[in-house]
Amino acid sequence: QLGDGRVRGIAAFDNSYGQFSQYLYLGKIYPLERIHPRVYAKVTVGLIRGYKGEYKDKIPLNNLGVAPGIIPMLGYQGKYFNSEILLLGKAATLLTFGVRF
């Protein structure tokens, strides 16, 4: 996370078809203080790599083995933890939970 609400990073994961994949992204956090002071929205945009072979068409625009991605999220930041719900298109919804040390 950068100091002005921007985020950047890379996520490495096995996709739904057991293939090692990566998501290189930039994004922005938007506080939703009208809802609750600890609630926020986050949107990331980036490039997804790793959907190959018979599964290459499972993500749109993956003609060269790299596809654009947009991931909207809704999160809650507690004092020692945070949690986010990520909407991964029609494919999945992901719930994350993190602890600060």
C-alpha positions, 0 to 999 in steps of 0.5 A: 500500500502506498500512502495515498490510498493507492495499492500495487502488487502481484498475486500468485495462485493456482487457478481453478484448473490447477495452473500456476497463475499471476496477477500484476496489479495497480489499484485504489482504496476508497473509504466508505465512511458514510457506511462505517469508518472502517469499511472501504471499497478497493478496485484493482486493474492489471494483467492475469497470466497463467490460463493455458491450453484448453483453459485459455478461453476461460478468461476474456481477451487471453489471446496472447496468454495474458489478459486484462483483469479488474477486481472490485472488493469490499473490505473491513479494516479492524485494529488487528485484522482486515477482511475483504470480499473479492468479486472475480467475475462470474467465476468466483467470490473470494473472502480473505482474512488477514492479521497484523503483527 
